[in-house]
Structures are given as C-alpha cells and as structure tokens.
Amino acid sequence: MRIVVVGAGPAGTRAALRVSARLPGAAVTLAGAEAALPYDRVALSKLLAGEIEVPALLTHSARALRDAGVGYRPGTRIAAVDRAAKRAITARGEALDYDHLILAMGSQAVRLPLPGAELPGVVGYRDLADVRAMLRAAEGRGNAVVIGGGLLGLEAAAGLAARGMRVTVVHAVDWPMERQLDARAGALLATRMGGRGIRFAMPASTVALEGEGHVQGVRLSDGRLLPARLVVMAVGIRPQVALAREAGLDVGRGIKADRGLFTADPAVQALGECAEVEGQCIGLVAPALEQAEAAAAALAGQGQGWAARTDSAALKVSGTAVWSAGDIGGADGEILTLHDEGEDFYRRLVVKQDRLVGAVLYGDTADSGFYLDLITRRLPLGRMRASLAFGPGLAA
Ligand SMILES: Cc1cc2nc3c(=O)[nH]c(=O)nc-3n(C[C@H](O)[C@H](O)[C@H](O)COP(=O)(O)OP(=O)(O)OC[C@H]3O[C@@H](n4cnc5c(N)ncnc54)[C@H](O)[C@@H]3O)c2cc1C
C-alpha cells in the first residue's frame, strides 16, 4: 500500500509515523514544503526569544524517520492532486502515486490586504523562515510593530523585545488576547508587558504600511505613524484548503472530514489545522496530534475516531503565566473572581447551573488541570463553589 502524506508539520509527521507502525509493509512518503526536518512549531517563540537554537527545535532526525519506515521528502510542495488517477503532483512536476492520501497542510498566516503589505520587512508568523526573517531584522535593533495582540502576536512581541527591538503591539480591541482573557486579566498582562518595554496601541487599527523599497512605518486610522523596520502580521490563521478544493473535495472553512478523518473520498483523509472535522476546525497542536493518532487507527480499521474536547490556551510571556479554557465571556453565567494585586494574581471563573464552564488564570496557572477537569467533566459544584477560586487544596 502506497501512502502519501502531504505536509510535515506535527500532524502530518505524527500520522506518517503511526500509519507506518500500524500498517507494516506500507510505503509511506511524507512530503513537506519546508526545507527543514520536521520541527516543533510551538517552540518557534523560544527560538525567536533566544532561549533555544534550531537543533533543539527539530523533532525527528532523517535517520529516525527512515528507521520508522517513513520516506521524508523535504522541500516538496504538492501542487495538485489527481484523485481519479490517485496521484499527487509536486511543484516540480513529479508524480507520486498513492493508494491512500493524507492531507495535513496546516494553516497559513492571514495577511491583511493593506497598502504596503508586500513591502520587504513585513512578515507573518508561521514558520521557521518567518522567524529567520525576524532574527535578521532584529540584528539591527530599532523599531518593530506587531499587528495583532492575540497569543501569537504577544509571543512575537516578547521575542523581539528580548532581542533588543523596541516593540509596539497594535490591537483592534481594548485588551490583548480578548478571546482567551477577560478585560481585567488582559489589562494586567498589558501592564506587565509594558514593564518590559513593550508598548500597546489599543484599540487601534492599521490603514497602511509605509516605506520606499522597505517598510518604514505603520499608519494608524487616527493618523499616527509608528516607525518600524520590521512589521509582523499576527492577525489570525486560515486553513490551507486550496489543494483540496482544486481536487474537488468538499471544503468549508477547512477540508471536511468525519470522525475517522476520512473525506468523502475514502482514499483521502484530512487532519490537523487544514481539516474541518464534523464541523470543527482546530488551532492547537494537541488536538492536531490526537487527530493524527485517530486517523492512523481508523485507516487500520481500529479506534473510535476523534472527538473534540474543551480547548485551553496557555501563554508565558515576560515571566507571567496565563491560562484559559472554556466559555470565559460569562453571558448568563455567574462570575467568581479572586484578585491579589500585590502578588499579581488573578482568577476568573464562570459558573452556569452549578457547573464550571470557563476559567481564566493569571499569574499562577498551577491549578489549570483541576479547572480543566471540572469544565470537561461538567461536574456539579455543590459545596465546592464557595472555595472554588482557591484551587484544589481548599475546594473539597
Ligand atoms: C509561533 C507559533 C506558536 C504556537 N504556539 C502554540 C502553543 O503554545 N500551543 C498550541 O497548542 N499551539 C500553538 N501553535 C499552533 C500549532 O503550531 C499548530 O496548531 C500546529 O502546528 C498544527 O499542526 P499541523 O500539522 O496541522 O499544521 P502545520 O504545523 O501548519 O504544518 C503543516 C505543514 O504542511 C506544509 N504544507 C502546506 N501545504 C503543503 C503542500 N501543498 N505540500 C507540502 N507541504 C505543505 C507546511 O509548510 C507546514 O510545514 C503555535 C503556532 C505558531 C506559528
């Protein structure tokens, strides 16, 4: 059986390894567009901040892949899929015949269609090439602007500041990470990052990137010009679906797949960030890896398929840990908060019908597992509610 996996990110690499282990004798080819060996995308921020070097980022050596029965082809972009002929065509025109195809192309960083967006010095934040471009720019220090104050934008800002750049984050909402944090935790985080020299323009929107031959500044809608020799756009991600759409597969926000990660074509599975599994697109590495495991099992005729769980998000920037999970908005819910200004410690819990539905932890995230468990299992709180904000030690 010839199996071709498209995309050597965490999901594709895990799927290739698991499929090879579960189907002895299968010829597994892993085609990745990037030049490097498979690496830990989540750790890119550590590379940017100077906490690790490239070798520590790599997750699998060429030898380990070969020994596991996976033929890895770096620098191999699949440009088209001919499903009738069961053939994946590389950008160089080479045909890879398959009996089974696994699509794991991930996402791409959204680029705002602003005037000047194509100027040199404007980068997204998705892969090793982006980080290398940022590191080159950071060598000259100077000003950087990060557009987008979500998780990725803040990690980029913290990394560039650690490299000596003067960083301003432009964010459209009143506080950063508004999807994971409530206003108070967001304000605490912005203050803490401000203490490390990172400035925020919030709420603010960008109307143009300016410069001659290279970006020199970011023009805001209020007329201000923020000088910048590097602009990082961290305004969201979009699943890579073009290849699947052109191959005639069913595509919504992502490539549509069932719990076994099969598309409507039984010879094609889709998984990771490029997939839309039973209506849900993911944006974190843990569920992407779970999908890879489930897909390999399903291909071997085993397992229960993949089911969504409550997502949680964790961030550690400028020495401050933040974590959130579930519904943190609190509409129709009751809000429990605990705030120690002296200790820079804050907690917000959202309770509905005697159950914990969402949590934000700022400053100390050691109890995240306890809260995630309560949210996921939907356990009745009962008497535990009165001491819930103090964590598992007191909430009995
Ligand atoms: C800087 C950064 C920090 C992050 N931090 C966190 C975090 O703290 N926690 C967390 O859970 N998640 C985090 N994420 C998200 C996490 O990295 C993703 O959820 C995960 O990488 C998704 O895995 P994937 O394999 O589906 O896609 P990807 O990792 O995007 O891999 C897809 C691969 O496919 C390749 N490809 C695309 N098209 C083709 C083609 N046509 N032919 C061949 N190859 C192709 C791409 O080049 C890419 O290498 C972070 C992401 C970034 C960028």
The ligand as an ORCA input file, in Angstrom:
! r2SCAN-3c Opt
* xyz 0 1
  C       4.681     30.703     16.635
  C       3.603     29.716     16.961
  C       3.355     29.383     18.284
  C       2.356     28.467     18.594
  N       2.148     28.166     19.904
  C       1.230     27.229     20.210
  C       1.040     26.830     21.572
  O       1.649     27.385     22.501
  N       0.145     25.832     21.821
  C      -0.539     25.210     20.820
  O      -1.306     24.283     21.087
  N      -0.392     25.573     19.517
  C       0.467     26.570     19.202
  N       0.637     26.929     17.893
  C      -0.198     26.273     16.870
  C       0.411     24.941     16.438
  O       1.699     25.150     15.972
  C      -0.464     24.313     15.371
  O      -1.713     24.014     15.947
  C       0.141     23.042     14.777
  O       1.393     23.299     14.211
  C      -0.799     22.468     13.705
  O      -0.185     21.365     13.119
  P      -0.484     20.936     11.623
  O       0.471     19.807     11.352
  O      -1.921     20.751     11.425
  O      -0.091     22.196     10.698
  P       1.289     22.925     10.457
  O       2.106     22.911     11.684
  O       0.947     24.254      9.852
  O       2.050     22.058      9.388
  C       1.644     21.988      8.046
  C       2.865     21.759      7.176
  O       2.410     21.468      5.860
  C       3.212     22.155      4.918
  N       2.457     22.297      3.677
  C       1.430     23.147      3.412
  N       0.986     22.977      2.148
  C       1.756     21.993      1.598
  C       1.795     21.380      0.310
  N       0.930     21.737     -0.652
  N       2.696     20.423      0.097
  C       3.579     20.040      1.090
  N       3.590     20.591      2.327
  C       2.682     21.565      2.573
  C       3.507     23.459      5.616
  O       4.636     24.085      5.039
  C       3.730     23.004      7.054
  O       5.078     22.655      7.256
  C       1.599     27.872     17.551
  C       1.838     28.227     16.224
  C       2.816     29.146     15.917
  C       3.045     29.525     14.482
*
